């Protein structure tokens, strides 16, 4: 069986993304075959396209880390373990291969499409929700009543972090690169939004809180790290999930000692299937009911037909979007 897909013809700009035809993958033990209707677009896809984010061993060279569609196959025992049947609507976190009409996914990383959501909305969930849940809640342990600072509040990660933190009882401050983006973040529930191009976010956080924030979710790193430590309250936690501002940072170690600060970093893609399955279970128990109740809503900026993936990547790199970018196959 053949399928349409989007491949990276060579490392480079958006134009290297090329429509192609490939054999459909076959599910291995522990995997389900998904007939994909929509594929989410994420920053790691851009890095992979540029040749800066190699696939883990054994993973498809096709980009794409999140999908939504219907279950098209899998061993009976794997379907049973996931509580799914052929034809069920699911979304899934995958390590690669998502830009295609068919994709295999570990059974434990497949989640039912939340009631009331369509396939485009469902495809926007896995990468950002797994990432935010892992870093903000499982690792940094943000609790109700605490304050979270989100760097880049209008990104796919940002809009997820805002809504999830608010739904679970936290206060949220965000940074964004324009007044329009700040307004969009406030409309999603952020308590305060700081335009980092016109305001000093360290001074603003101090003014707003008087004590600092409990958790910072950082996608920038670089010289932001030292400044973020100044934003943290005592016993604060800094969670670094990307290095868009560079990998080298200068910090005041004395500040870390005096305020008992924690700095953590993580990448989700190479983590084990059992680890990601555990995250999926936690999301289904805690977050999926919030989605089904409408307390958290997917934020879709633009949808592209899959053959226009290059345009989707160009939009992603422009950083003018608010929320998620999604490809469709139907």
Secondary structure, DSSP 8 states (H G I E B T S, - for coil): -EEEEEEE-SSSSGGGEEEEEEE-----TTEEEEEEEEEEE-HHHHHHHTT-S---TT--SS--SEEEEEEEEE-HHHHHHHT--TT-EEEEE-SS--SBSEEEEEGGGEEE--TT--HHHHHTTHHHHHHHIIIIIIIS---TT-EEEEESTTSHHHHHHHHHHHHTT-EEEEEESSHHHHHHHHHTT-SEEEETTTS-HHHHHHHHHSS-EEEEEES--TTHHHHHHHHEEEEEEEEE---TT-S-----HHHHHHHT-EEEE--STTS-HHHHHHHHHHHHHHTHHHHHTTSS---EEEEEEGGGHHHHHHHHHHT---SEEEEE--
